[in-house]
Every structure is written in structure tokens, then in C-alpha cells.
């Protein structure tokens, strides 16, 4: 059984990759995040890092929605971990998770817990 890691090949890197993924269909919308997905056909010009196509993740955490860098970084870590845990079960697509709502004043621990539950639910919905 392969390990559920989060290699560089499982990330979106270029603005063109983000633009293509954001033009895809909306998979889910919740209290904090909007998840969009764009099915991909891999014709990668770069060095092939793996022989099979895989799900890739991009994150957009706007400063206007989360003022503190520590909040934005915590949200990114939580979403990356949720994606890493379910990456192998997801359909092959480019996923972008966007923060769409201003973060209220709650503790960072409570925010991480709520964000993880929402991210898990969104990725489980994307598996369907």
C-alpha cells in the first residue's frame, strides 16, 4: 500500500495551473472554504516525477479574509494535511481551496478544528 505523502508533484506551482483549476467546476462550498476542481490530462513538459497522474492541490488564503499570517499559515497546514490524508482516494484533478469568508475572532485551536472538519468533508464530497 503506498504511503499518503505530499510530494511536490501533488502541488500546483504556476499561475497558469491555478487559473486552469479555478476555471473548473465548484466541488464544495462551506463556512470557510470553496473547493474547485479541474480534471486534468497530464501532458507534462517537465521531468516526470511519477508514472501515474495524481490529484494536485493549490491554496488561496487571502489576506483580506485572514489578517494574521499565523492564521493563514495554520489554515494552509490544516488543509494540506486533510488533502494528504485523502489524496490517493481522490479523482485525478487539480483542486484549489479558497478562503471565501473573513475569519472571526476565535481561538486558533478552535479554528483549526473547524477548518479540518470542513476540509475533510469537502474532500470526501469530491471523492463521489
Backbone torsions as a table, in degrees:
resi	resn	phi	psi	omega
1	UNK	NA	128.3	-178.9
2	UNK	-71.2	149.5	178.5
3	UNK	-76.5	148.0	177.8
4	UNK	-90.2	86.4	178.6
5	UNK	-104.1	-179.4	178.3
6	UNK	-130.4	73.9	-177.5
7	UNK	-75.2	171.4	179.3
8	UNK	-62.4	-28.2	178.8
9	UNK	-69.0	-14.3	-179.5
10	UNK	-98.2	14.6	-178.8
11	UNK	-121.0	151.1	170.5
12	UNK	-86.7	136.2	-175.6
13	UNK	-117.1	-41.5	-170.9
14	UNK	-97.7	151.1	176.4
15	UNK	-58.3	-32.3	178.7
16	UNK	-67.9	-33.2	176.6
17	UNK	-67.6	-41.2	176.6
18	UNK	-64.0	-44.1	-179.3
19	UNK	-61.1	-43.0	178.5
20	UNK	-64.4	-42.0	-179.0
21	UNK	-68.6	-37.8	179.3
22	UNK	-70.6	-20.5	177.3
23	UNK	-82.6	-3.7	179.1
24	UNK	-76.3	-170.3	-177.1
25	UNK	-86.0	152.3	177.1
26	UNK	-77.3	125.2	-179.4
27	UNK	-88.1	-43.8	-176.2
28	UNK	-157.6	155.3	174.2
29	UNK	-139.6	132.8	-178.5
30	UNK	-132.7	-160.2	-177.9
31	UNK	-65.4	-34.6	-177.6
32	UNK	-116.2	-35.6	-168.0
33	UNK	-119.7	151.7	167.3
34	UNK	-117.9	129.9	179.5
35	UNK	-112.8	123.8	174.3
36	UNK	-115.6	151.3	-178.4
37	UNK	-138.0	143.7	177.2
38	UNK	-131.5	115.8	178.2
39	UNK	-62.6	137.1	-174.8
40	UNK	-116.7	148.1	168.7
41	UNK	-114.6	115.9	-172.6
42	UNK	-80.4	113.4	170.0
43	UNK	-128.1	60.5	-173.7
44	UNK	-73.2	130.0	-179.9
45	UNK	-83.4	-16.3	-176.6
46	UNK	-83.9	-176.4	176.4
47	UNK	-62.4	130.3	177.7
48	UNK	-71.1	124.2	-179.8
49	UNK	-91.0	-24.1	176.2
50	UNK	-147.7	156.6	-176.0
51	UNK	-82.6	-20.7	-178.9
52	UNK	-109.2	143.5	175.4
53	UNK	-67.4	154.3	-176.8
54	UNK	-145.6	165.1	176.4
55	UNK	-70.1	141.2	178.9
56	UNK	-125.7	153.4	-174.5
57	UNK	-124.4	138.8	170.8
58	UNK	-129.4	146.4	-177.7
59	UNK	-123.6	137.8	175.3
60	UNK	-129.1	104.8	178.5
61	UNK	-117.0	97.3	-174.3
62	UNK	-73.3	142.2	179.7
63	UNK	-66.7	-28.1	179.7
64	UNK	-69.6	-22.3	178.8
65	UNK	-95.0	-29.1	177.6
66	UNK	-132.7	99.9	-172.5
67	UNK	-64.8	-41.2	-175.6
68	UNK	-85.7	137.1	178.5
69	UNK	-62.9	-34.9	179.6
70	UNK	-64.0	-35.0	177.5
71	UNK	-68.7	-46.7	178.8
72	UNK	-60.8	-44.3	-179.9
73	UNK	-65.0	-40.3	178.7
74	UNK	-63.8	-42.6	178.8
75	UNK	-63.6	-41.3	178.5
76	UNK	-62.3	-44.7	179.8
77	UNK	-61.5	-41.6	-178.7
78	UNK	-65.4	-45.3	-178.9
79	UNK	-67.9	-40.6	177.0
80	UNK	-59.4	-42.0	-179.5
81	UNK	-66.8	-40.7	177.8
82	UNK	-63.8	-40.5	178.2
83	UNK	-66.7	-43.8	-179.3
84	UNK	-58.5	-40.8	-177.6
85	UNK	-67.7	-28.4	-175.9
86	UNK	-114.0	4.0	-173.2
87	UNK	-56.6	-43.2	-175.6
88	UNK	-70.9	-22.3	-179.8
89	UNK	-91.4	-13.9	-177.6
90	UNK	-75.8	149.1	173.0
91	UNK	-63.6	152.3	-179.4
92	UNK	-68.6	112.4	-179.9
93	UNK	-164.9	166.8	171.8
94	UNK	-97.7	121.5	-178.7
95	UNK	-108.5	136.2	173.4
96	UNK	-122.7	126.6	177.4
97	UNK	-106.7	119.3	-178.9
98	UNK	-113.4	138.3	171.3
99	UNK	-79.7	124.4	-174.0
100	UNK	-117.9	4.2	-175.3
101	UNK	-143.7	146.8	179.4
102	UNK	-65.0	137.3	179.5
103	UNK	-81.8	124.6	179.2
104	UNK	-76.7	172.8	-179.7
105	UNK	-80.8	91.8	173.2
106	UNK	-130.3	166.9	-179.1
107	UNK	-66.8	152.3	-179.2
108	UNK	-64.3	-34.2	178.4
109	UNK	-64.9	-45.3	178.8
110	UNK	-65.9	-38.2	178.4
111	UNK	-64.4	-44.1	178.7
112	UNK	-61.5	-41.8	179.7
113	UNK	-64.1	-46.5	179.6
114	UNK	-64.8	-40.9	180.0
115	UNK	-66.0	-39.1	179.8
116	UNK	-66.5	-42.4	178.5
117	UNK	-62.6	-42.9	179.2
118	UNK	-66.9	-43.8	179.9
119	UNK	-63.1	-42.4	176.6
120	UNK	-59.9	-42.8	-179.9
121	UNK	-64.9	-40.9	-180.0
122	UNK	-65.4	-44.6	-179.3
123	UNK	-70.5	-32.1	175.0
124	UNK	-66.3	-37.6	177.2
125	UNK	-67.9	-34.1	178.7
126	UNK	-68.3	-23.7	178.8
127	UNK	-70.7	-22.2	-176.5
128	UNK	-75.7	NA	NA
